[in-house]
């Protein structure tokens, strides 16, 4: 459904629900396609953890679990698998001698960058099919979605 511009400023509950359903389907499909583009070197969970470590690390296990919004035991298992693949390593925490921080190895950072580049290339190819006006609308919608997700994390 396309919400038509009208004198009404506030969409109806039905219009919001229909937009929500279409957005859910589009986001689900986009997520699936991006996971396919990333390759099969990592499970989606491991790829997410590696991305968080690469972009925000080095992190403690607690910080990583909080960022990923999963339990510490689950994070520990995922990190152990990434470490076994040579993608992350542990360093002593300079602020707490009893703790360690998790950082991406050069191999892990390269894999993360490669997966990100494959996904970006896929999206760039899709966006090449849009005209300037469509691209502008999608850019505005993307900024709105990013804002909504950040505000409701």
ChimeraX commands (.cxc) that place a marker at each C-alpha (Angstrom):
marker #1 position 0.00,0.00,0.00 radius 0.5
marker #1 position 1.17,3.49,-0.73 radius 0.5
marker #1 position 0.08,6.19,1.66 radius 0.5
marker #1 position -1.22,9.05,-0.44 radius 0.5
marker #1 position -0.43,12.65,0.30 radius 0.5
marker #1 position -3.61,14.26,1.56 radius 0.5
marker #1 position -4.79,16.98,3.84 radius 0.5
marker #1 position -4.59,14.41,6.67 radius 0.5
marker #1 position -1.32,14.85,8.55 radius 0.5
marker #1 position -1.57,11.78,10.77 radius 0.5
marker #1 position -1.77,8.35,9.09 radius 0.5
marker #1 position -4.48,6.02,10.33 radius 0.5
marker #1 position -3.67,3.01,12.51 radius 0.5
marker #1 position -4.48,0.79,9.52 radius 0.5
marker #1 position -2.02,2.67,7.28 radius 0.5
marker #1 position 0.70,2.40,9.95 radius 0.5
marker #1 position 0.04,-1.33,10.36 radius 0.5
marker #1 position 0.24,-1.93,6.61 radius 0.5
marker #1 position 3.45,0.09,6.33 radius 0.5
marker #1 position 4.88,-1.85,9.29 radius 0.5
marker #1 position 4.07,-5.17,7.61 radius 0.5
marker #1 position 5.69,-4.10,4.34 radius 0.5
marker #1 position 8.72,-2.74,6.17 radius 0.5
marker #1 position 9.10,-6.00,8.11 radius 0.5
marker #1 position 9.00,-8.02,4.89 radius 0.5
marker #1 position 11.47,-5.71,3.14 radius 0.5
marker #1 position 13.91,-5.70,6.07 radius 0.5
marker #1 position 13.69,-9.48,6.41 radius 0.5
marker #1 position 14.32,-10.01,2.70 radius 0.5
marker #1 position 17.16,-7.46,2.66 radius 0.5
marker #1 position 18.78,-9.11,5.69 radius 0.5
marker #1 position 18.58,-12.53,4.05 radius 0.5
marker #1 position 20.10,-11.26,0.80 radius 0.5
marker #1 position 22.89,-9.43,2.61 radius 0.5
marker #1 position 23.73,-12.56,4.61 radius 0.5
marker #1 position 23.93,-14.48,1.32 radius 0.5
marker #1 position 26.27,-11.85,-0.12 radius 0.5
marker #1 position 28.54,-12.03,2.94 radius 0.5
marker #1 position 29.59,-15.57,2.09 radius 0.5
marker #1 position 29.68,-18.66,4.24 radius 0.5
marker #1 position 32.89,-18.15,6.22 radius 0.5
marker #1 position 30.92,-17.25,9.36 radius 0.5
marker #1 position 27.49,-17.86,10.79 radius 0.5
marker #1 position 25.37,-14.70,11.06 radius 0.5
marker #1 position 25.91,-14.65,14.84 radius 0.5
marker #1 position 29.69,-14.91,14.55 radius 0.5
marker #1 position 29.73,-12.30,11.79 radius 0.5
marker #1 position 27.79,-9.91,14.02 radius 0.5
marker #1 position 30.14,-10.44,16.95 radius 0.5
marker #1 position 33.21,-10.01,14.73 radius 0.5
marker #1 position 31.74,-6.81,13.31 radius 0.5
marker #1 position 31.11,-5.40,16.79 radius 0.5
marker #1 position 34.64,-6.28,17.91 radius 0.5
marker #1 position 36.17,-4.84,14.74 radius 0.5
marker #1 position 34.19,-1.60,14.88 radius 0.5
marker #1 position 34.11,-1.02,18.66 radius 0.5
marker #1 position 36.89,-3.14,20.16 radius 0.5
marker #1 position 38.85,-4.07,22.01 radius 0.5
marker #1 position 35.97,-4.98,24.35 radius 0.5
marker #1 position 35.51,-6.99,27.50 radius 0.5
marker #1 position 33.19,-9.98,27.34 radius 0.5
marker #1 position 30.59,-8.00,29.32 radius 0.5
marker #1 position 30.80,-5.00,27.00 radius 0.5
marker #1 position 30.48,-7.26,23.97 radius 0.5
marker #1 position 27.49,-9.12,25.44 radius 0.5
marker #1 position 25.79,-5.80,26.18 radius 0.5
marker #1 position 26.39,-4.45,22.67 radius 0.5
marker #1 position 25.16,-7.68,21.07 radius 0.5
marker #1 position 22.28,-7.95,23.57 radius 0.5
marker #1 position 22.98,-11.60,24.32 radius 0.5
marker #1 position 24.11,-13.46,27.42 radius 0.5
marker #1 position 27.72,-13.67,28.54 radius 0.5
marker #1 position 27.81,-17.48,28.17 radius 0.5
marker #1 position 26.60,-17.17,24.57 radius 0.5
marker #1 position 29.16,-14.46,23.81 radius 0.5
marker #1 position 31.89,-16.60,25.37 radius 0.5
marker #1 position 31.00,-19.52,23.09 radius 0.5
marker #1 position 30.90,-17.32,19.98 radius 0.5
marker #1 position 34.21,-15.64,20.86 radius 0.5
marker #1 position 35.82,-19.05,21.48 radius 0.5
marker #1 position 34.82,-20.13,17.96 radius 0.5
marker #1 position 36.14,-16.89,16.47 radius 0.5
marker #1 position 39.39,-17.34,18.39 radius 0.5
marker #1 position 39.71,-20.92,17.11 radius 0.5
marker #1 position 39.40,-19.52,13.57 radius 0.5
marker #1 position 42.16,-17.01,14.30 radius 0.5
marker #1 position 39.81,-14.04,13.92 radius 0.5
marker #1 position 40.01,-12.59,17.45 radius 0.5
marker #1 position 42.54,-12.56,20.25 radius 0.5
marker #1 position 42.63,-11.65,23.92 radius 0.5
marker #1 position 44.76,-8.87,25.43 radius 0.5
marker #1 position 45.15,-8.01,29.12 radius 0.5
marker #1 position 42.87,-5.17,30.19 radius 0.5
marker #1 position 45.14,-2.24,31.11 radius 0.5
marker #1 position 42.54,-0.99,33.63 radius 0.5
marker #1 position 41.89,-4.35,35.32 radius 0.5
marker #1 position 44.68,-6.89,35.56 radius 0.5
marker #1 position 42.15,-9.69,36.19 radius 0.5
marker #1 position 40.28,-9.05,32.95 radius 0.5
marker #1 position 40.92,-9.35,29.23 radius 0.5
marker #1 position 39.81,-7.41,26.19 radius 0.5
marker #1 position 38.85,-9.04,22.91 radius 0.5
marker #1 position 40.27,-7.58,19.70 radius 0.5
marker #1 position 40.09,-8.57,16.05 radius 0.5
marker #1 position 43.22,-10.06,14.55 radius 0.5
marker #1 position 44.46,-8.81,11.19 radius 0.5
marker #1 position 42.79,-11.87,9.63 radius 0.5
marker #1 position 39.52,-11.07,11.42 radius 0.5
marker #1 position 39.58,-7.41,10.38 radius 0.5
marker #1 position 40.27,-8.42,6.76 radius 0.5
marker #1 position 37.37,-10.90,6.76 radius 0.5
marker #1 position 35.06,-8.30,8.29 radius 0.5
marker #1 position 36.08,-5.72,5.69 radius 0.5
marker #1 position 35.68,-8.23,2.86 radius 0.5
marker #1 position 32.18,-9.20,3.98 radius 0.5
marker #1 position 31.19,-5.54,4.39 radius 0.5
marker #1 position 32.56,-4.72,0.92 radius 0.5
marker #1 position 30.60,-7.61,-0.67 radius 0.5
marker #1 position 27.38,-6.40,0.95 radius 0.5
marker #1 position 28.03,-2.78,-0.03 radius 0.5
marker #1 position 28.78,-3.80,-3.63 radius 0.5
marker #1 position 25.52,-5.75,-3.80 radius 0.5
marker #1 position 23.53,-2.76,-2.53 radius 0.5
marker #1 position 25.37,-0.38,-4.86 radius 0.5
marker #1 position 24.41,-2.58,-7.83 radius 0.5
marker #1 position 20.77,-2.49,-6.71 radius 0.5
marker #1 position 20.82,1.27,-6.21 radius 0.5
marker #1 position 22.19,1.77,-9.72 radius 0.5
marker #1 position 18.72,0.81,-10.98 radius 0.5
marker #1 position 17.12,3.83,-9.28 radius 0.5
marker #1 position 16.71,7.29,-10.74 radius 0.5
marker #1 position 17.77,10.35,-8.78 radius 0.5
marker #1 position 14.37,10.97,-7.21 radius 0.5
marker #1 position 13.99,7.35,-6.09 radius 0.5
marker #1 position 17.48,7.37,-4.62 radius 0.5
marker #1 position 16.67,10.56,-2.70 radius 0.5
marker #1 position 13.48,9.02,-1.30 radius 0.5
marker #1 position 15.35,5.88,-0.26 radius 0.5
marker #1 position 18.09,7.97,1.34 radius 0.5
marker #1 position 15.51,9.88,3.39 radius 0.5
marker #1 position 13.76,6.66,4.40 radius 0.5
marker #1 position 17.08,5.09,5.40 radius 0.5
marker #1 position 17.93,8.07,7.60 radius 0.5
marker #1 position 14.50,7.84,9.25 radius 0.5
marker #1 position 14.88,4.12,9.89 radius 0.5
marker #1 position 18.36,4.57,11.35 radius 0.5
marker #1 position 17.02,7.30,13.63 radius 0.5
marker #1 position 14.03,5.21,14.76 radius 0.5
marker #1 position 16.22,2.22,15.52 radius 0.5
marker #1 position 18.77,4.33,17.41 radius 0.5
marker #1 position 16.07,5.99,19.50 radius 0.5
marker #1 position 14.44,2.68,20.37 radius 0.5
marker #1 position 17.49,0.47,20.93 radius 0.5
marker link #1:1,2 radius 0.2
marker link #1:2,3 radius 0.2
marker link #1:3,4 radius 0.2
marker link #1:4,5 radius 0.2
marker link #1:5,6 radius 0.2
marker link #1:6,7 radius 0.2
marker link #1:7,8 radius 0.2
marker link #1:8,9 radius 0.2
marker link #1:9,10 radius 0.2
marker link #1:10,11 radius 0.2
marker link #1:11,12 radius 0.2
marker link #1:12,13 radius 0.2
marker link #1:13,14 radius 0.2
marker link #1:14,15 radius 0.2
marker link #1:15,16 radius 0.2
marker link #1:16,17 radius 0.2
marker link #1:17,18 radius 0.2
marker link #1:18,19 radius 0.2
marker link #1:19,20 radius 0.2
marker link #1:20,21 radius 0.2
marker link #1:21,22 radius 0.2
marker link #1:22,23 radius 0.2
marker link #1:23,24 radius 0.2
marker link #1:24,25 radius 0.2
marker link #1:25,26 radius 0.2
marker link #1:26,27 radius 0.2
marker link #1:27,28 radius 0.2
marker link #1:28,29 radius 0.2
marker link #1:29,30 radius 0.2
marker link #1:30,31 radius 0.2
marker link #1:31,32 radius 0.2
marker link #1:32,33 radius 0.2
marker link #1:33,34 radius 0.2
marker link #1:34,35 radius 0.2
marker link #1:35,36 radius 0.2
marker link #1:36,37 radius 0.2
marker link #1:37,38 radius 0.2
marker link #1:38,39 radius 0.2
marker link #1:39,40 radius 0.2
marker link #1:40,41 radius 0.2
marker link #1:41,42 radius 0.2
marker link #1:42,43 radius 0.2
marker link #1:43,44 radius 0.2
marker link #1:44,45 radius 0.2
marker link #1:45,46 radius 0.2
marker link #1:46,47 radius 0.2
marker link #1:47,48 radius 0.2
marker link #1:48,49 radius 0.2
marker link #1:49,50 radius 0.2
marker link #1:50,51 radius 0.2
marker link #1:51,52 radius 0.2
marker link #1:52,53 radius 0.2
marker link #1:53,54 radius 0.2
marker link #1:54,55 radius 0.2
marker link #1:55,56 radius 0.2
marker link #1:56,57 radius 0.2
marker link #1:57,58 radius 0.2
marker link #1:58,59 radius 0.2
marker link #1:59,60 radius 0.2
marker link #1:60,61 radius 0.2
marker link #1:61,62 radius 0.2
marker link #1:62,63 radius 0.2
marker link #1:63,64 radius 0.2
marker link #1:64,65 radius 0.2
marker link #1:65,66 radius 0.2
marker link #1:66,67 radius 0.2
marker link #1:67,68 radius 0.2
marker link #1:68,69 radius 0.2
marker link #1:69,70 radius 0.2
marker link #1:70,71 radius 0.2
marker link #1:71,72 radius 0.2
marker link #1:72,73 radius 0.2
marker link #1:73,74 radius 0.2
marker link #1:74,75 radius 0.2
marker link #1:75,76 radius 0.2
marker link #1:76,77 radius 0.2
marker link #1:77,78 radius 0.2
marker link #1:78,79 radius 0.2
marker link #1:79,80 radius 0.2
marker link #1:80,81 radius 0.2
marker link #1:81,82 radius 0.2
marker link #1:82,83 radius 0.2
marker link #1:83,84 radius 0.2
marker link #1:84,85 radius 0.2
marker link #1:85,86 radius 0.2
marker link #1:86,87 radius 0.2
marker link #1:87,88 radius 0.2
marker link #1:88,89 radius 0.2
marker link #1:89,90 radius 0.2
marker link #1:90,91 radius 0.2
marker link #1:91,92 radius 0.2
marker link #1:92,93 radius 0.2
marker link #1:93,94 radius 0.2
marker link #1:94,95 radius 0.2
marker link #1:95,96 radius 0.2
marker link #1:96,97 radius 0.2
marker link #1:97,98 radius 0.2
marker link #1:98,99 radius 0.2
marker link #1:99,100 radius 0.2
marker link #1:100,101 radius 0.2
marker link #1:101,102 radius 0.2
marker link #1:102,103 radius 0.2
marker link #1:103,104 radius 0.2
marker link #1:104,105 radius 0.2
marker link #1:105,106 radius 0.2
marker link #1:106,107 radius 0.2
marker link #1:107,108 radius 0.2
marker link #1:108,109 radius 0.2
marker link #1:109,110 radius 0.2
marker link #1:110,111 radius 0.2
marker link #1:111,112 radius 0.2
marker link #1:112,113 radius 0.2
marker link #1:113,114 radius 0.2
marker link #1:114,115 radius 0.2
marker link #1:115,116 radius 0.2
marker link #1:116,117 radius 0.2
marker link #1:117,118 radius 0.2
marker link #1:118,119 radius 0.2
marker link #1:119,120 radius 0.2
marker link #1:120,121 radius 0.2
marker link #1:121,122 radius 0.2
marker link #1:122,123 radius 0.2
marker link #1:123,124 radius 0.2
marker link #1:124,125 radius 0.2
marker link #1:125,126 radius 0.2
marker link #1:126,127 radius 0.2
marker link #1:127,128 radius 0.2
marker link #1:128,129 radius 0.2
marker link #1:129,130 radius 0.2
marker link #1:130,131 radius 0.2
marker link #1:131,132 radius 0.2
marker link #1:132,133 radius 0.2
marker link #1:133,134 radius 0.2
marker link #1:134,135 radius 0.2
marker link #1:135,136 radius 0.2
marker link #1:136,137 radius 0.2
marker link #1:137,138 radius 0.2
marker link #1:138,139 radius 0.2
marker link #1:139,140 radius 0.2
marker link #1:140,141 radius 0.2
marker link #1:141,142 radius 0.2
marker link #1:142,143 radius 0.2
marker link #1:143,144 radius 0.2
marker link #1:144,145 radius 0.2
marker link #1:145,146 radius 0.2
marker link #1:146,147 radius 0.2
marker link #1:147,148 radius 0.2
marker link #1:148,149 radius 0.2
marker link #1:149,150 radius 0.2
marker link #1:150,151 radius 0.2
marker link #1:151,152 radius 0.2
marker link #1:152,153 radius 0.2
view
